[in-house]
Amino acid sequence: MSLPPQPLSPLDGRYRASVGSLGDHLSEAGLNRARVHVEVEWLIAQTDRSLFGSTPLTADQNEALRAIVTGFDQTAIDELAAFEATTRHDVKAVEYYVRARLTELGLDSIAELTHFACTSEDINNLSYAVTVKAAVFDVWLPAFDAVVAALTERATGSRDVPMLAHTHGQPATPTTVGKEFAVFVHRLQRLRAQIVGSEFLGKFSGATGTFSAHVVAEPSLDWPEVAREFVEDRLGLTFNPLTTQIESHDWQAELYSRVAHANRVLHNLATDVWSYISMGYFTQIPVAGATGSSTMPHKINPIRFENAEANLELSSALFDSLASTLVTSRQQRDLTDSSSQRNIGVAFGHSMLALDNLRRGLGEIAVGTVALEADLDGNWEVLAEAIQTVIRAEITAGRSSISDPYALLKELTRGKRTGQAELVAFVEGLDIGDDAKARLVALTPATYTGIASELVDRLA
């Protein structure tokens, strides 16, 4: 027995509530609305210049044309689908749709300026740039910023909480919980600046990027300047003056590589937090009514971070594929980019889902002070670094005759558990100055955190 029609992708089914806002821009309907937007603005741009005997439209007429875009709804989606069923061409369907609206508005006199001197890719590349830019700034970045804000709150709130560090999975010089969160904040802030600084390029130069039809229609115009003004001043993009039939997609490769990089930093965050939960450094706050395991009632599984990890991997894989494939097009144009670009929303969707889970997950954990304190107190040998470093300073200052401080501490601590009493006795017997000795005797793993707390304050 067949089911009623179901969404194939979990992004449009199970997880739609978390990612649905991307559909306003990166769905097929969002793309078509952007195509209509480009066509309408091109009509207005041509009449503003009085091209081919046209005259500037009135303010009311311009407003009515732009209302075709702002009023784009399910009726418009259905009508476009009906046009495409006949044309078998998505952009031609948009042209027919716009012409039909011109007839309704009594503007048939400018109907032939619809899609004038345009190849389909002139409309498509601008539409993708418009929709991707809007999706990044209006939807993805706010979700990204919410995670960075949650991390910043964690960093500042736990700036002074000491934590045993682990390098190569082994006990290492202590840090603070806040400083480790601050590292991720700093990394993500750098990547955010790069993403925000991305260019969104557009071409508008005809069938093979030569303005050939334009020049034949009106030889006296500076068509590259007309195109630049349209792309930059009317659409808010950056003009690409040298292309084939397609815009070369280099800006997309750059953007998607940056977002994939941000994904991977977030993936590192997810795996680290998961590990700290398993060590007891973070405890999970129970959610009323939630079930951790179908058979083990005691469990609270770190599902937010596991879900984020998986979706970040999927998103990065898609962005990597887009970045590597979109930059290649055979000769002046092939159609591989058309199929690839329809998955831009999927790539952003998996990233959005991960961001939602990370934000939620960071709000569902607490610092596990019991485990943190126990690990610090059980690893006094991490002070070996401090002791041998102080000895070196004392030797240089002429207050010690010890010959090889590193070897001395290695012999005492390497691969061994060394307690407080042993270390204190060892320090008391060292040939170093009294002040240095006093500093070392007073030191504990919990206080051996350097300026970790102050480093948190360096966050922008």
N, C-alpha and C positions, 0 to 999 in steps of 0.2 A: 504494500500500500504506500502510495506517495504522500509525502507531507505537503502542506501548503507551502508556497514560495518562502524560502528562508534566506537570510543573509549568509553568504559564503564566508565572509571574513568576520572574525570575532570583533574587529573594530566597528563593524556596522551592526553587530549583534550584542553579545555579552558586554562589551566595553563602550558602547556608544555614548553613554552618559559622560564618560571621561574625555572623549575625543571628538564628539559631534560638532563642536564649534568650528573645527577645521573644515567641515563640509561647506560652510558658507563661502569658502574660497577655493578649496582644492578638490571639490567634487566636479562631476561633469556639468552639473547645473551652474556651479560657480564659475567654471571656465567659460561656459556659454554666455553668462551674464557679462563677464569681462570682455568677451568678443563683441557683444552688442555695445558695450561702453566704448571700445576702441573705434568701432564703426561710426557711432554717433559723434564722438569727438572729432573724427576726421571730417565728417560732414560739416560740423560747425567751423572747424579750422579753415576749410576750403571757402565757405561762404564769407567768413570774416575777411578773407583775402580777396573776395569778389572774383574768384577764379572762373574763367570761361563765361563771363557775363553774368554770373550769379551776383546776388546782392546780399549784404549781411542780414541775417535773420533778426527778428525782433527779440527782445528779452523774453517775452512770453513764448515765442516759438522755440528758443533755446531751452527754456525751462520745460516745455512740453517734450522736447526730444530727450532731455536728460531724465525725465520722469519714466521713459521707457526702461531705463536702467534701474532706477531706484524702485520702480514698481514691478520689477521682474519677479514673477510668482509661478505657481504651479500651472496656471493657464498658459503662461509664456513657455514654460518647459514643455508642456504637451504640444503646443503649436509648433515649436521648433522640432520636436521629434517627428511630427507629421511631415514637415518640410523635408527632413533628412531621409525619411522613408522613401521619398520620391527622388531626391537629388543623389542619395548615396554619398554625400559629401557634407561634412559637418559645417565647414565655413560657408559654403554656398547656401546652406540652409539658413545660416545667420543673415546673410545678405538678403535673402527673400523675406525673412522675418522683418528686417528693418524697412525694406521697401513697402511692406504691407502697412507698417505703422505710419510711414510717410503719407500713404494714400489716405489713411484715417485722419491725419492732421492737415490734409489739404496741401501737402508739400510735394506733390508729384513733379513739380518743376525742377526739383534738385535730385530726383530719384537716380539719375545717371551718375551723380557724384558718389553714390553709395559704392563702397569698395573700389573707388577710382584708382587706377594704376597699381592696385595691390595684388600681390600674390597671396595665397592663403597663409603662407608663413609670416608675412608682414603682420597679419592680424594675430596669428597664433603666438608668435614669440613675444609680442607686446602683452598679450593676455596672460600668458604664463608669468611674465615678469611682474605684472600688476598683482596677480593672485598670490604668487609666492611671497612677494614683498608684504602684502597685507597679512598673509598667514603667519609670517615670521613675527612681524611687529605687533599685530593685534591679538594673536592667539598663543603662538609658541613661546615668545619671549616673556609674556606675563607668567606663564606656567614655570618657565625656567627661573625667573626672578623670585617666584614664591619659594622654590627650593633653596636658592641662595639665601633668601631672607631667613628661612628656617635654620639653615646651617649657621648663619651669622648669629642668630639668637642662641644656638647651642654653643658656639665658640665663646661668646661673651659670658654666657651664663655659667660655663664650666672652665673659665680661663685659669682658675687657681686649683683645680682638682688634679692632684698628681696621679700619674699613670705609668706603670712599667712599660717601657717601649719594647718592641720586639724587632730585631733585624735578623734576617734569615730564619725567622721563626724562633729565635733564641732571646732570652732576656738581655736587654740592652739599656743604655743610659736612660733614665726616666724622663718623661715629658709631662705635659698636662693634657687632659681631655680637650680643653678648649683650643689649645695650640694645634692639635691634630685636625679638629674641625676647621680651624682657620686656614690650614694648608689647602684644603679643598675649596674654601671660599675664594682664596687668592687665585688659584688655578682657574676657577670658573669665571671670575671677574675678568681675567685677561682674555679668555676665549669669548666672553660676551662682547667685549670691546671690538674684537675682530669681526664677530658676526654682525654687529651693528654697523661697522664700517664697510660692510660688503657693498659692492656695486650691483645694481640691477640693470643690465644692459638691454637695449632694444634696437632693432634695425627696422628700416622702413624704406627700402631701396629697390623694391621690385623683384622680378622673377629670378635674376641672377646677381642681384646686388649692384647693378650698373645704372639704375634710373633710366633705362632705355625708353620705356613707354612714356615716362614723364617728359623726357626731353623732346620726343616726337610730338607730343600733345601741346607742349608750350616750351619752345627752345629758350626763351628769354629769362626764365625763372632760375634762380639759384636753388635747385631742388634739394641738394644736401642741407642747405640752411633751412629750407621749409621742413624737411624731415627732422632735423635736429630740434627745431622749435616745437614741433608736434610731440616728439618723444620726451623731451625734457620739460618744457614749460607746461604742457597740457596733461601729460601722463605721470610726471614726476620720476622718470627713469633717466638713465644715462645713455646717450646716443652712441651707437657703434657705427662708424662711417664705412668700415671696410669688412664686407661679408660676402658670402655666396648667396644662394637663395635663402639660406637659414642664418639666423644669428648663431654664432659659433658655440654658444653654450659654455664658454669658459667661466663666465661669472657663476653659472650654476655649479660647475665642478668645484670652484673655490668655496662657495657657500656650503655645499653639501659635505665637503671635506672638513670644514670648520665645525659644522653641527655634529658630524660623526666623531670628531675629536672631543667635543664637549660630551657626547654620549659615553665615550670611553673613560673620561674622567669620572663621570657619574657612575659608570659600571665599577670603577675602582672603589668609589664610595660605598656602593651597595655591598660589594664583597667584603670590604673592611668592617662595615657595621655588622654584617652577618657573622663574621669571625668574632668580633667583640661580644656579640650576644651569646655565642657558643661558649665563650670564656667567662661569661658572667659580668663582664665590664659594663654592659648595658643590660637592663632587665626590661621585659616587655610588659606594658600596662594592659591588664585584661580588659577586653571589650565585652560588655554585658551581652549575653546571648550567643557569643561567637563560639565556634568549635574548632579546636586545634587539630584534633585527630578523631577519626571515626571510631577508634577503638581504645585510645589512650587518653583518658579524660584530663590528665594533668598538663597536657602539652599546649603551649602557645607557640605556634610555628612562625618564623620570621617571613611570612609570605609576601609582605609588601616589598621587601628587598629582593626576594627570589623572583617575584614577578617583574620588578624593575630590571633586574639583571638579564632576564630572558628577552624582554622587549627592547632593551638597549642593544643587545646583540643583533636582533632582527633589524632594527632601525639602521644600525651602522652598516650591516651587510647590504641593505638596499641603497643607502646613500653612497657606499663605496662603488656599487655597481653603476649607479647613475653617474657618478663623477668620472668613472673610467670609460663608460660607453658614450656619453653625450658629446664628448669632445671630438669624436670621429664621425665624419659623414663623407660618403664616397663622392668624390668630385664635387659638383655644385649642389648636390642634395640626394639623400636617400631618406627612407621613411622610418628607419629604426628608432629615431628619437621620438616619433609620435607615440609608439607603444610604451617606450621607456618612461616618458614624462607623465603618462597617466598613473604612474605609481608614486609620484612625488608625495601625494597625500598619504599614501600608505606608510612611507618612510617617516614622515612627520607624525603620523598617527601613533606608531609604536613608540616613538620618542615621547610624545605627549602622555601616553599611558604610563610610561616609566616615570615621568616627572610627577604625575598624580600619585603614584604609589610611593615614591620617595618622600614627597611632602607629607603624605599621610603617615608613612612609617616613622619619620623623624618626630612626629607628634605623639607616637605611641611607645616611646622608649624612655627609660629613666637611667641615670647614672647608677651603676652597681657598686656602691661604695665598699660593701663588704668584700667583694672579690678583688677590687682594686687595692684596698689596704692589705689584704692577705698576700697578694702577689708581691707587693713592694716589700713587706716585712719578711717574705720568704726568699728574697734575692739580694742579700747584702753584698754579694760579690760584685754587683754592678758598680760599686764604689771603687773598684780596682782602678778604673780609668782615672778617677779623681786623685787617688793616692799617688799613682805613678807620675801623673802630670805635675802635681805639687812638688814631688821629689825632684823632678827635672828642673823646675824653677828654682828650688833651693840649691841644687848643684851649681846652676848658672850664677846664682847670687853669692856663691862661696860659703853657704851655710850647711853644706852636706858633702860627704866624701863617698857616697854610695856610687858604685861603678855602673850598674846596669839596672835602673829601676823597673823597666818593663819586664825583664826576665825575673826579677824578684817578685813582682806581683803575679806574673804568669805562673810561677811555681806555687804560689799560695792559693790561687783561685781557679785556674783553668780546669773546667770540667768538674768543679767541686761546688758543694754548697758551703758557704762560709758565713757564719753568723755574726751578730753584732759584737759579742764578747771577743771573739777571735780577732776581728778587725781592729777593735779598740786596743787590744793588747799588742797587736802588731804595730799599730801606729805609735803607741807609747814607746816602743823600743826603737823607733827609727832615728837615724842621725839627721835630724832636720831642726829648724828653728822652732822656738816655743809657740810663736804666733801661728805658724803653719800647722803645727801639731794640734793646737787648740781648734783650728778651723776643721780639721779632718775628724777629730774626735766628736765634734758637735754634729757632723754631717750624718744624715740618714737618707735612705733611698727616696723617701717622700719629700725631702728638701733639696735633693740633688736634681733640680729641674732648670738650673740656669736662669735665663730670662724668658722662659717659655710664656709666662703670663703676660709679660710686657709685649711680646711679639704679637699677641692677639690684638693689641691696641693699634697695630700698624695697618689693620684692615681699612680700606678706603671707606 
